[in-house]
Amino acid sequence: MRSQAVATEDTDLRAPISAAAPAIEVEHLSFSYRDRRALDDLSFTIRGGALFGFLGPNGGGKTTLFRVLSTLAPPQNGRARLFGYDLAGSTLEVRRRLGVVFQHPSIDEKLTVAENLAHHGHLYGLTGAKLRERIAVVLDQLGLEERRGELAQTLSGGLKRRVELAKALLHEPQMLLLDEPGTGLDPAARRDFHNVLTQLREIRQVTIVMTTHYMEEAERCDTIGILHQGRIVASGPPAELKARVGGDVIVIHTPVPDVLIRELAQRLQLEATVVDGTVRIERPCGHELIREVVEMFRDRIDSVTFGKPTLEDVFIHLTGHRFVTESPASAQ
């Protein structure tokens, strides 16, 4: 990590972790800032070899959870273990097994790609032939070999993110922890970066844990945990979570949402909710309902949208709130 050098020579960290063994175990974890609770009694397990994403709006607790898991902040209440090592009592052992990519860039733009990797390797006790070997390997794995002599400041955002990932992989960690890896990247660059992560997991069998507020990024994870106000409100594969929504999603824009939901209940026995001034109906084969609703309430309806459930629909279904992102400065 930034504040403390970690030598890795005494232990071989390259052996893959069994998928049956837990990579992270968290029990009743809570964390507060003065009178505001950022994490509220979290308990979860992430299996070895997983690609796990914590999805939530900024302000939902992702940044605080990342700080705890990356050993930047000790747990205040509860317990957290990484590969069996306690995050509070075995910090050095945890850090030896952990590669971290921060949300904000940590590369020196005045250095070349290779120089950035060399300086980072020194923090982990890598020198000489071993360091040169590791630099060559990660550059090859991430398609950066031709860029090794280029100044970091000349790279695109997506390539800079790859350099960050190369740094995190240099000491052969068993887990990668990434904080909002798609921040600052366009959708194509985010897809490209995620493809690289998928290939790395297949090659290295490394466990990957990320935080994100991008729905398409979360969709690519094996499993996601949805964070809201410091709690995990649901966890599971994306398809499984979307199946929890009661069918298709119909959203009705109307100037009188409260009146409309009462009339829908009285005349069609439909259960609906109001979310941010719109009326939402979850119903199997929802397309069959739209014509009837529009013909019956055409004077009260401005527009209607219809679609299959998304992860944002899951969030609304579980919390009753839209998935609203705040400015990064306000996120914890």
C-alpha positions in Angstrom: 0.0 0.0 0.0 1.0 3.6 -0.2 2.0 4.1 3.4 4.0 0.9 4.1 6.4 -1.2 2.1 5.5 -4.9 2.1 8.1 -7.6 1.3 6.8 -10.8 -0.4 9.9 -12.9 -0.7 9.2 -15.2 2.2 5.9 -16.6 1.0 4.7 -17.9 -2.3 1.4 -16.1 -3.0 0.9 -17.5 -6.5 -1.0 -20.7 -5.5 -4.6 -20.4 -6.6 -7.3 -20.3 -3.9 -9.9 -23.0 -4.0 -13.3 -21.8 -5.1 -14.7 -23.7 -2.1 -12.6 -21.6 0.3 -13.9 -18.1 1.3 -11.7 -15.2 0.2 -13.5 -12.6 2.3 -15.5 -13.2 5.4 -17.3 -10.3 7.1 -19.4 -10.5 10.2 -21.5 -7.7 11.7 -19.2 -5.0 10.3 -20.2 -1.4 11.2 -18.4 1.9 10.7 -19.4 5.4 11.6 -18.3 9.0 11.0 -19.3 10.9 14.1 -23.1 10.6 14.2 -23.5 9.1 10.7 -23.3 5.3 10.2 -21.7 4.5 6.8 -21.7 0.7 7.3 -24.5 -0.9 9.3 -24.0 -4.5 10.5 -22.7 -6.0 7.3 -22.3 -9.7 7.0 -21.2 -11.5 3.8 -18.8 -14.1 2.3 -17.1 -13.9 -1.0 -15.8 -17.2 -2.4 -12.3 -17.7 -3.8 -12.0 -17.0 -7.6 -15.1 -14.9 -7.7 -15.7 -11.7 -9.7 -17.8 -9.9 -7.1 -19.2 -6.4 -7.4 -20.6 -4.1 -4.7 -23.2 -2.0 -6.5 -24.7 1.1 -5.0 -25.2 4.9 -5.5 -22.5 7.2 -4.3 -23.1 7.7 -0.6 -24.3 4.1 -0.1 -21.2 2.9 1.8 -19.0 1.6 -1.0 -16.1 3.9 -0.4 -16.0 3.1 3.3 -16.2 -0.6 2.7 -13.3 -0.3 0.3 -11.3 1.5 2.9 -11.9 -1.2 5.4 -11.2 -4.1 3.0 -8.0 -2.5 1.7 -6.8 -2.0 5.3 -6.8 1.8 5.0 -9.3 2.0 7.9 -9.6 -0.6 10.7 -13.1 -2.1 11.4 -14.7 -0.2 14.3 -17.2 -3.0 15.1 -17.5 -6.6 13.8 -14.9 -8.7 12.2 -13.4 -9.1 8.7 -11.0 -11.7 7.3 -9.2 -12.1 4.0 -8.0 -15.6 3.2 -8.4 -16.3 6.9 -6.3 -13.4 8.1 -7.9 -10.8 10.3 -7.9 -7.3 8.7 -7.3 -5.6 12.0 -4.7 -8.0 13.5 -2.8 -9.3 10.5 -2.5 -6.2 8.3 0.8 -7.1 6.7 -0.3 -10.7 5.8 -3.5 -9.2 4.2 -1.5 -6.6 2.2 0.8 -9.2 0.9 -2.1 -11.0 -0.7 -4.0 -7.9 -1.9 -3.6 -5.8 -5.0 -5.4 -2.5 -5.0 -6.6 -0.2 -7.7 -7.8 3.1 -6.3 -10.6 5.2 -7.7 -8.3 8.2 -8.1 -5.1 7.7 -10.2 -2.0 6.8 -8.3 0.5 6.7 -11.2 3.2 9.3 -11.7 2.5 10.9 -15.0 6.0 12.2 -15.3 7.4 8.7 -15.3 7.2 6.1 -18.0 5.0 3.0 -17.7 8.0 0.8 -16.8 9.4 3.4 -14.3 6.0 3.5 -12.6 6.0 -0.3 -12.2 9.7 -0.4 -11.0 9.0 2.1 -8.2 5.9 0.3 -7.2 7.7 -3.0 -7.2 10.3 -1.6 -4.7 7.5 -1.1 -2.2 6.9 -4.8 -2.2 10.6 -5.8 -2.0 11.0 -6.7 -5.6 14.4 -5.9 -7.1 16.8 -7.0 -9.9 16.0 -9.9 -12.2 12.8 -10.8 -10.3 11.4 -7.2 -10.7 12.3 -7.1 -14.4 10.6 -10.5 -14.9 7.5 -9.4 -13.2 7.3 -6.1 -15.1 7.7 -8.0 -18.4 4.9 -10.5 -17.4 2.3 -7.9 -16.4 3.1 -5.7 -19.4 2.5 -8.7 -21.7 -0.7 -9.7 -19.8 -2.2 -6.3 -20.1 -1.1 -5.5 -23.6 1.2 -2.7 -22.5 4.6 -4.0 -23.8 4.7 -1.5 -26.6 3.9 1.3 -24.1 6.6 0.5 -21.6 8.8 3.5 -22.5 6.0 6.0 -22.9 5.3 8.7 -20.4 2.2 8.0 -18.4 0.8 11.5 -19.1 0.6 10.6 -22.9 -1.7 7.6 -22.3 -5.5 7.5 -22.7 -7.7 7.0 -19.7 -8.2 3.4 -20.5 -4.5 2.7 -20.8 -3.7 4.5 -17.6 -6.2 2.3 -15.9 -4.3 -0.7 -17.3 -1.1 0.6 -15.8 -2.9 0.9 -12.4 -3.9 -2.7 -12.8 -0.4 -3.7 -13.8 0.9 -2.1 -10.6 -1.7 -4.0 -8.5 -0.7 -7.4 -10.1 3.1 -6.9 -9.9 3.6 -8.8 -6.6 1.2 -11.6 -7.7 -1.6 -11.0 -5.2 -4.3 -13.6 -4.6 -7.0 -10.9 -4.7 -7.6 -7.7 -6.6 -9.6 -5.0 -4.9 -10.8 -2.2 -7.3 -12.6 1.0 -6.2 -14.9 2.3 -9.0 -12.5 1.1 -11.8 -14.8 2.5 -14.5 -14.7 6.1 -13.2 -13.5 8.5 -15.9 -13.7 5.9 -18.7 -16.2 6.0 -21.5 -18.4 2.9 -22.0 -16.1 1.3 -24.6 -13.1 1.7 -22.3 -15.0 0.3 -19.4 -15.9 -2.8 -21.4 -12.3 -3.2 -22.5 -11.0 -2.9 -19.0 -13.6 -5.5 -17.8 -12.6 -7.9 -20.5 -9.0 -7.6 -19.3 -10.2 -8.5 -15.8 -12.0 -11.5 -17.0 -9.0 -12.8 -18.9 -6.8 -12.2 -15.8 -9.1 -14.2 -13.7 -9.1 -17.1 -16.1 -5.3 -17.0 -16.4 -4.3 -16.3 -12.8 -7.4 -17.6 -11.0 -7.3 -14.4 -8.9 -10.3 -13.3 -6.9 -11.6 -9.9 -8.0 -13.8 -7.6 -5.8 -14.9 -4.2 -7.0 -17.2 -1.3 -6.1 -19.2 0.4 -8.8 -22.2 2.6 -9.5 -22.3 1.5 -13.2 -25.0 -0.9 -14.0 -23.3 -2.4 -17.0 -20.1 -3.0 -14.9 -22.1 -4.8 -12.3 -23.9 -6.9 -15.0 -20.5 -8.5 -15.9 -19.9 -9.7 -12.3 -20.6 -13.3 -11.2 -22.3 -12.0 -8.1 -23.2 -8.5 -6.8 -24.1 -7.1 -3.5 -26.5 -4.1 -3.6 -25.5 -1.5 -1.0 -28.0 1.0 0.3 -27.5 3.3 3.2 -24.7 1.1 4.6 -26.6 -2.2 4.3 -26.5 -5.0 1.8 -30.2 -5.2 0.7 -29.6 -8.1 -1.7 -26.9 -10.3 -3.0 -26.7 -12.8 -5.9 -26.0 -13.3 -9.6 -27.5 -10.4 -11.7 -30.0 -12.6 -13.5 -31.2 -14.0 -10.2 -31.7 -10.5 -8.7 -33.6 -9.3 -11.7 -35.9 -12.3 -11.4 -37.0 -10.9 -8.0 -38.8 -8.1 -9.7 -42.4 -9.1 -10.2 -42.3 -9.4 -14.0 -42.0 -6.6 -16.6 -41.7 -3.0 -15.5 -44.2 -0.4 -16.7 -43.5 3.3 -15.8 -46.3 5.8 -16.3 -45.7 9.5 -16.3 -48.7 11.4 -15.0 -49.5 14.7 -13.4 -51.6 12.9 -10.7 -49.6 9.8 -9.6 -51.4 9.4 -6.3 -54.9 9.6 -8.0 -53.8 7.2 -10.7 -52.6 4.4 -8.4 -55.9 4.5 -6.5 -57.8 4.2 -9.7 -55.6 1.4 -11.0 -56.3 -0.5 -7.8 -60.1 0.2 -7.9 -60.8 -0.4 -11.6 -58.1 -3.0 -12.6 -57.0 -4.4 -9.2 -53.5 -3.4 -10.1 -50.9 -2.8 -7.4 -48.7 0.2 -8.2 -46.2 2.4 -6.5 -45.1 6.0 -6.8 -41.4 6.6 -7.3 -40.1 10.1 -7.9 -43.5 11.2 -9.3 -43.9 8.3 -11.7 -46.2 5.3 -11.3 -44.5 1.9 -11.5 -46.2 -1.4 -12.2 -44.4 -4.8 -12.0 -46.3 -7.5 -13.8 -45.6 -10.6 -15.9 -46.4 -10.0 -19.6 -46.7 -6.3 -19.0 -47.0 -5.5 -22.6 -50.5 -7.0 -22.6 -51.6 -4.5 -20.0 -50.4 -1.2 -21.6 -53.1 -0.8 -24.2 -55.9 -1.3 -21.6 -54.3 1.1 -19.1 -53.8 3.8 -21.8 -57.3 3.5 -23.1 -58.9 3.6 -19.7 -56.8 6.5 -18.3 -55.7 8.4 -21.4 -56.6 11.8 -19.8 -54.3 11.1 -16.8 -51.3 9.8 -18.7 -48.5 11.8 -20.4 -46.4 8.8 -21.5 -45.7 5.1 -20.7 -42.5 3.1 -20.9 -42.1 -0.6 -20.8 -39.1 -2.9 -20.3 -37.6 -6.0 -18.9 -36.2 -5.6 -15.3 -32.8 -4.0 -15.0 -30.5 -3.8 -11.9 -31.8 -0.3 -11.4 -35.3 -1.7 -11.3 -34.1 -4.2 -8.7 -32.7 -1.3 -6.6 -36.0 0.5 -6.8 -38.0 -2.7 -6.0 -35.9 -3.3 -2.9 -35.5 0.3 -1.6 -38.4 2.3 -3.1 -35.8 4.9 -4.3 -34.2 5.6 -7.6 -30.6 4.8 -8.1 -29.3 8.4 -7.8 -25.5 9.1 -7.9 -24.1 12.0 -6.1 -20.9 13.9 -6.8 -17.7 11.8 -5.8 -16.8 14.4 -3.2 -19.9 13.5 -1.2 -19.6 9.8 -1.4 -18.6 7.6 1.5 
